[in-house]
Amino acid sequence: MTTTFNKFNLDKAILKAIEEAGFREPSPVQDEAIPLILEGHDIVAQAQTGTGKTAAFGLPAMSMIDPSEKRVQILVITPTRELATQVSDELYTLGRFKDIKTVTIYGGTSYNRQIGLIEKGASVVVATPGRMLDLLKNDRLRNFTPQIVILDEADEMLDMGFLEDIESILKFLPKERQTLLFSATMPEPIKKLAKRRLNEPKFVSITPKEHTTNEDIEQLYYVIEERERDSALIRLLDSLEPTKSIIFCRTKKEVDRVSTQLLALGYSASGLHGDMEQNQRESVIRAFRNSQIEILVATDVAARGLNVSDISHVFNFHIPFDPDSYVHRIGRTGRAGKKGTAITLVTPMEYHSMQRIAKKVGTNLKFKIVPTLSDVKESQLNKIANEIENAPLHENAQKILDILGDDINLSKISLKLISMLINKNSVQGPSKIGFDKKSLSGIIKRIEERNSRDRGGRGRGRGRDRNRNSSSRNRNSSRDRKPRSRSRS
């Protein structure tokens, strides 16, 4: 396969990764930014998430470094730990043939482990501002002199109160460096930051495409505890009974886990992600298109180019990272003039991020309460009664009735058959899942009060990673996550 990326004169190993990833043509931001970065300019790029920004700075930056030096040469600062992980994964994929090792740094994990991974020869560090500043202020990184520094999602970092941290981080870094600033919008503080900290930057501005959603899609969200995600998903599948649906997950590992769990519970489900062989992917998509599979559990990347017109429901198992991803996901339903439903599971910590996406998309998301176990059971009974009433008579039904008639009366036969149907359609899980409007309001208020106290009491950059973007704050699971160190095996 030939690509037009050849015109940039990128490193051969990077070009191989581009070809493996299936990139054919550079996006507008890549087309403008890559040549400027390769020429050594500082740049200020305005482009929405989802337009290929990571590759726009990652491809040229990784082309210019030498991984054999066994030191950090690229530093990427992102506002949240989830985005840091996402960026790190993509940079690893694009740099793997050049043997570029990436490490992800964020709060809530061991300092020694993070420092150890960096000292093992990481070429790229992707970090959140609070933890990065903490490591620099306490002089815990030796020979930390990245030659390329990238500020990703600068306006998000401004919104989250990280601007002073960014200023402080830049003061610790070499003055002779190339600085690349990417932002979806250009508020005045970001412009001033660029003027102070960048050296005669070149400007790239890609007109953002409008975030719009199909009016045929009903958009709902359910607020739950983190530990309730699996139960909420299963309860909603039982309650809504989608004819054909996609469940979007963030990671390949999560796709495997969720699809395996659904299969074990008797759902017609299959996973789809980038680690699958091409023929296996094609087989799953074909089965889904032909309705041999009713539920497809997929990552964003794996679902690109999927064209199926009769999807009734889309589920966001986790909140999408950005408006563009949200629009892309839910656009899989409500096609060809049909109605569709998009459902997003949100924790209280993610509530404001969901509202921010809704505002940017310009849509009205409806808050819903997860049905109780008794609600679903009652609905199932009505469904069974309706099925019995409308069921066509089988030609052998009378024969079976004659066989049973001598030993069991007709009333008992009916009750036994109904019991079989009820047991076959049994619904499991906790009685109550998630929050109602009243309890949610109280929790949101307490979160806001605590965040307000934290901002006022700790000041800026006091050694704690203040990831206040609720889409990335997963308190029940993030403590178990380990920073990633990746190299080609």
N, C-alpha and C positions, 0 to 999 in steps of 0.2 A: 504493500500500500504506500502510495506517495502522499506526502502532506506538504502544504505550503509553509510549514514551519521551517523548512530547509532554507528559506530566504534569510533567516535571521543569523545564520552561521553559529548556531548553538553547538555546544559540546556533543560529540557523537554518541556518548552514553546517554545523554539527556534526550537526544533525538530518538534513540531506541525506545526509551520509556514512553515518549509521546506516541510513537507508533503502536506500542503494546497497549496503551490506554485507549487507542482508537480515535485520537484527536486528528481531525483532517484539516480544519482551517482555524486560524486564530480568531478569537472573539475580538470585537472592536477595542476593548481595553488592552488586550494582549498585543494587538497589532500596533497600537500607539506606544505602549509603555516599554515593551521588550527592547526595541532598538535604543531608546534613551537610556535604559538601565545598562545595557551592554556598553554604551559609550561612556559610562561612568558618572552620569548626571544624578544629582538628587532630583526626586520627582514628587509632585503632589498630584495624586490621581483621584478624581471623583467618579465613582462607579458603584452601582448597587451590588450587594451580595447576590451571588448566583450568575454573575457575568464573567466569571473566570479570573477573579482577582488573584487567587492563590497562585495559579499558574503564571499569571502576568508578572508577579515578582519572583516566584520560585524558580521558573525555568532559567531566566537570565542570571539570577543570583547564584544558583547552583552550577551553572556553566562556568562561572568565573572563579570558583574556589578550588582548592587542592586538598582533597580529603586525606592525603598522605601526611599532611602537617599535624594531624591528630590534635587539633585545638578548635575551639569554637570560632567560626568565621562568619556565621550568619546568626543574628538574633531577631526573632519575630515576637513582638508584643501584641497580645490579643486581650480583649476585655474579660473573657470568661474561660473557665477551665474546659467546658465542652467545646468551645470554638478552638481553643488551643489544641485539644486532642484531634479535632477534625483537620485543622491545618497541618498538624504534625503528620497525620496519616497520609495526607495528599502529598506532602513534600517527600516523605519516605518513598512513596510509590514512584514519584517522578525522578528521584535521585538514586534508586536502588542499583541501577546498572553502573553507576559511578562509585558505588560502595560508600555512599554518604549516610552517616549515622545521625539519627535525630533523637532528641530527648525532649520530653514534655515536662514543664515545671509549673506546679501550681500549689496552692496552700492545702493544708490538711494531710500532707504526707511527710515521710521522714526526710529531714534535711540531709542526713548522711547518705541516704540512698540516692537522692537527687544529685548531690555533689559527686558521689562516686561514679554515677553514670556519665556525668559530664567529663570527668577526668579520665574516663576510659577511651576518650578520643572522639567525642561527639563533634560533628562539624556544624550542626544546626541545633539551636535551642529555641523552642517555642514556649513562651512563658506568659503568665498573667502578671499584671503590674505589681501587686502587693508582695508576692513571694520573690519576684526578681529584685525588687528594691531591697527587701530584707537581706537577701544574700549579698548584695553589693555593699550595703551599709555596714554589714558586719564582717566585711572582708573575707568572705568564705569561699571566694572563687579565685584561683590562681591563674595568672596569665589569661585573664578574660578580656580579650581585645578584639571583638568582632569587627570586621571591616565593612560589613553591610548590616544596617539596622532597619527593620521594617516595622512601622506602626500600622497595624491592621485594624479596621473598624474604629478609626479615631473618634468619630462622633459618638459612638456608643461608649467609649471610654470617658469622654467628656460628660455624657449623661449620667454615668455611674460614679462620677466624682474622682476619677483617676488622673485628671490632668496634671495636678501637682506631682503625683508619683512619676508620671512620664517625664516631666521636667527634671526631676531629681535623678532618674535613671540615666538620662542623656548626659548629665554632668559627670557621671562615673565612667562614661565610655570614651574611647579615643576621639580627639577632635578631628583627626584625619580619618574620616569614615564616609561611606555613602549612605545617605538616609532616604528611605522611601516611605511616604505617608499616603495611606489609602483610606478613603472615607466616603460614605454614601452621600453625605451632605457636607456643606462647608460653612458652619456657623462661625461667627467672628473669632471666638477663642481659638478655634483650630487654625484659622488663617494667621493669627498672631503667633501661635506656636510654630507654624511653618516658617514664618518670617524670622523668628529668633533662632531657631535650631537647625534650619536647613541652609545649605550653601547654594545660592543662586539656582533654586529649583526650576525645573521645567514642569509645565502644567499639562495634565491630561484630563479632559472632561468628557465623559460619555453620558449623553442624555439618557436619564433613567427611563426605562419603560414603565408604564403605569401598572400598578398592582390592581388588577380587577378580578372579581370572581363572578362566576356564572349565576344568574338569578334563579336558575332552575335547581340550584343546590341549597338545601336547607343545612345551615351550619350550626352545630350544637357543641357545647363543651360541658364536661362533667368534672367537678372538683373532688379529688380523692386524696387519701394519704398515699405516700410513695409505696408502701407495702401492699396497697390494695390494687395495684395496676392489673395484675393477672386476673384477680377475682372480678374486677370491674369490666374488663374486656369480655370475659366469659359470660357474665351476667347480661351484658348488652347484646352479645350474640344470641343468647337464649331469648331475650326479650324482643329484639327487633327482627330476628330471623331474616337476615339479608339473603337475597337470592344469589348474589355474587359480590364479593368484597375484597378490598386490598387493605391489609394492615401494614402501615409503614413503621419500621423500626430504624434506630440510628446506626446499629452495628450489625455486622455479619453474625457475630456470636449471638446477639439477641434474636435475630431472625431464626437461627437454628433452634434456640431454646423455645421460643414461642410456638413455632410451627410443630415441633416435636410434642409439646404439651397439648396442643389442640388435637393432633392426631391421636394421642393417647386417650383423649376424652371423647373420641368418636367423630370429630369434625372432619369434613373433607377439605384438608388443608395441605399446602406445600410451601416451602421456602424458596426464595429467589435472591441470590446475591452474587457478587463478583468472583468469588472463589470457586464457583461451580464451573464444570466443563461446558463448552459451548453447546454440545449436543444435549447435555442435561438441561441447560437453560431453555433451549428450544423446545424440548419435550414438555417441560413444566408450563411454558407459555401456551403451547398448543393445547394442552389439557385444560388449562384455565379458560382459554378462548372457547373451547368446545363444551364447557361446563362440566367436564369430568372432575375438575377441582372447583370447589365453591369459594374457598378462601385462599388468597395469595398473601403470604407474609414476605415483605420485601424491603430492601434499602432503597433510598432515593435513586442512587446511581443505577441499580439493577433494573428499576422500573422505567428508566428513560427509554422513550421510543415505543413503549407498550401501548398498543392501540386496540382497546377492547371497548365496545360501545355500550354494553349492557351491565356495567358495574353499578349496583344499587347503593353501596355504601363504601366510604373510605374511612378508616380509623387511623388517627395519629396516636400511636401507643405512647409516644413522648411528644411534647410540643416541638414543632419545627424550629430550626435555628433562626429563621428570618422570614419576612413576608413573601419573598420570591419562592422559597421552598414550600410555604403553605399553599400559595396559589397553584404551584406545580402539582402538588400532591392531590388536593381536592378536585382539581380539574379532570381527574380520572373518572369521576362520576358526573351525572347530569349531562351526558352527551347525546347527540342526535335527537334533541328535543325531548329527551326523557328526564324525569325528575330524579334527583339523587340526594343523598344525605352524607354530610361530612361530620365526623365526630372526633373531638380532641380530648384526651385525658390530661388533666392539669392538676398539679399540687398547689396548695395555698402559696408556696414560695414562688411558683411560676405564674400566678394569677395576673400580675401586672404586665408580665411579658406577653401573655396572651392578649390582654387588652391593647397593648402597644401594636401588636401585629394586626389586630382588628382595625385599629385606627388608621394604620398605614395602608391597609388593604381597602379601607372604606366600606366595611361590611358590618352588619349587625349580627353578632354571634349570640345565640340564645343559651342561657344557663339552664341546665336540666339536672334533675336529681336521679341518680341511679336507682332503678326499680328495686324494691325489696324482694326478698325470696318469696314471700307470700303473694306479692303482686304477680310475679312471674308464674307461680304455680297456678293461681287463679286464671291467668291468661291461657296457660296450657290446657286447663280443663275445658275452657270454652272452645279452644281450637280442636281438641279431641272430639267434643260433642258435635262440632260442625263437620268434622271429617266423617264421623259415623253417619250423620244425617245425609251427607252427599255422596257416600261411597257407593259405587255400582255393585250389584250383586254378582258374585262369582258363580260360575256354572256348577262348581262342586260344593258350594256352601250348604245346600240342602242335604247332600250326602253326609257331611260332617255332623250336621244337626241331627240327622236320623241316627247316626252312630252314638251320639251323646245322649239322645233323648230318652233312652231306656234307663239310664243311671242318674241323670241330673235334670232337674226341671229347667224350663226355659229362662226363668228369672235368674237362676244361679249361673247358667251359661253366659247370659248377658253380663252379669257382674264380673265374672272371671275374665271375659274378653276385654272389658273396659279396664280392669286392673292390669292386664298385660300391656295395654296401650299406655296407661299411666306410667308403669314401671319403665317402659321403653323410652318414654319422653321425660324421665325424671330430671329435676333441676337441683343442683347442689350449690354449696357455697354459704357464706355468712348471711345472716338475716338482713343486715343493713350495711351498705357500702357508701363511703363518701360523705359529703356535707350537704345540708340544705342551705337555703339562702341566709337564714338567721345566724346559724352557727358559723358560716363562712365569713359573714360580715365582722363578727367578733374576732376571728382569727386574723383576718387581714388588718384590722385595726391594731391588734397587738404587734404584728410584724412591722407595721409602719412606725409605731411608737418605739420599738426596739431599734430599728434602723436609724431613726432620728437621734436616739440617745447615743448610738455607736458613732455616728458622724460627728456629733458634738463633743463626745468625750475622748475619743482617741486621736483626733486630728488626722493628718494625712501620713500614710506610709509608716505606721508604727510597728512594723514587723508582722502584720497579719494580712493575709490575702483577702481583700474586701470585695469578693465577687458578689455584687449585689444584683446582678442580672439573674432574676429568679429562674430563668430558663435553664441555667447551668447549676443551680444550687440543689444538689440531691443529697441531703444530709444523711439519709439512711444507707446510701451506697457509696458515696464518694470517699469515705474513709477507707474503704476496702480497695480502692483503685490504686494501682502503682504507676509511677511515671514510666513512660515507655522508652526503651532504648532499642533501636532497630538497626540492623545491618544486614547486608545480603548474606544469606546462608549458602 
